[in-house]
Amino acid sequence: MGTCCLICVVRIRSNLLIACLCPMPDSNSLPLVSIITPSYNQAAYLEATLHSVFQQEYSPIEYIVIDGGSTDGSREILQHHAARFAYWVSEPDGGQAEAINKGLAHARGEYIAWLNSDDLYLAGAVRQAVAVLESDPEVGLVYGQLHSIDAQGEIFNTIRYQPYDLVDLLSFRIIGQPSVFIRRSCLARAGILDPGYQYLLDHQLWIRIAQVAELRYVPEVWASARHHEAAKNVAHAADFGNEVYRILAWAQSQPDLAALLVQHQRRVMAGAYRLDARYLLDGGAFAPSLLAYWRAFTQQPGYALQHWKRIAYAGAGVLGLSPAIGRMPTGGTKSG
């Protein structure tokens, strides 16, 4: 065991959580990867999530599961697989950010990721991500493409991203969290998750990481994000938009970020309004969604109109016609 030289401290309610984020030596020739699964009452999907980690053809993986005191059978599933976890616990917590931060306090890996208890890794994801991170020490975060799957696991969309930088993230180009892997030393510099965010907690962290390290996009599908009625991006769609504007307010309070916001104001606001519109539409709020799309249009018309099918769907919804034109266009993101 080495001596820890870097720590991150975050206040959760009245307590301080101290997470060691320093690289730890490992006897294997390949670097240790820590994967954290925050879990709460998603027993219907939990087994599939666990097996998507167990079946990765990469070693060593340190798997940590933080359950928030589930009452739906999740605890029994975790007990059944307990021998395969480096650490697990089932107890009430303050939400997803607190759960992941608890996991980080136990994580020893050189590379770190988290996978929600309804999402899946594809075969080879960990191995490919590590290969990219090992090839370039300047890269602090690597991300791939993402399948969108329904409650039954059927793919209904594949999200293909672009190479993003700090300005892109400030303009709310969203990276699907299940496809992200992070270098531990960069996380130590950026800090762990802010528990004040419940919906775009990952995006706020990506911005902080982009301030200290390079991001790298790999055009390969690494994960599947499950969309179902109990998922946060569906059940609390409108709340995502509220956090968009909270992140903007936070960025404005950071001197180096505030300067970028001024320099790229129209692009940033177009991104904020369009993302808000998207989540509002996902939540069935047709009129507010249409208004947010209009605001995006006033900032960057071409960017707003990339969602013309969704704008049309929102308009049809306002007129009560959305059921007649079928399923809402896909192409979204999953955050948190």
PyMOL commands that set and color helices and strands:
alter all, ss='L'
color gray80, all
select helices_A, chain A and resi 43-54+74-80+82-84+96-106+125-135+166-170+177-179+184-190+201-210+232-235+237-252+255-263+265-282+286-299+301-305+308-318+322-325
alter helices_A, ss='H'
color red, helices_A
select strands_A, chain A and resi 7-12+15-20+33-39+61-67+87-90+111-114+120-121+139-149+155-159+180-183+214-226
alter strands_A, ss='S'
color yellow, strands_A
deselect
rebuild
show_as cartoon
